[in-house]
Amino acid sequence: MHSVTIDGQTRQFVIEGYLFIHFADERVVVSTDRRFTPTGEVIAVTIRSSGNPTTFGKSWSDHARLHCYLRGRAFYADGEIIERKHRYCWDDIILQEENRQLIRTHVEGFLNNRKELATLGVKSAVA
């Protein structure tokens, strides 16, 4: 077990082991295995299900993306959370006005048209 403290709350997580999930119509086993590779450490996740493991894996991934306690946070390579005490705004960014406007146009344009883009198959990580 490893633990991380965020906003005064300590949460524990498993990097090696099994999680057994029982639904009325499905049994799922999620296993995690820590592996060391030449490029570093990785955690492999395997899903076994009496139903469709791909469907379960996508549902779990979608739920985790929306509800993860690390969402919107940054951390250093050693896993330490970077606490952000300052909210940044456009005045904090040094850019030429034409570049600032170009970024604003593209980002705001994308965010304002997410539904239309989704109908075209463009995926957005923004909830």
JOKA-V61728 format. One record per helix or strand of 3 or more residues. SS is the DSSP state (helix for helix, strand for strand). FROM is the first residue (numbers start at 1). TO is the last residue. If there is no record, write none. Layout:
# JOKA-V61728
ss,from,to
SS,FROM,TO
SS,FROM,TO
This chain:
# JOKA-V61728
ss,from,to
strand,2,6
strand,9,13
strand,17,22
strand,27,37
strand,40,49
helix,53,67
helix,90,92
helix,97,112
helix,114,119
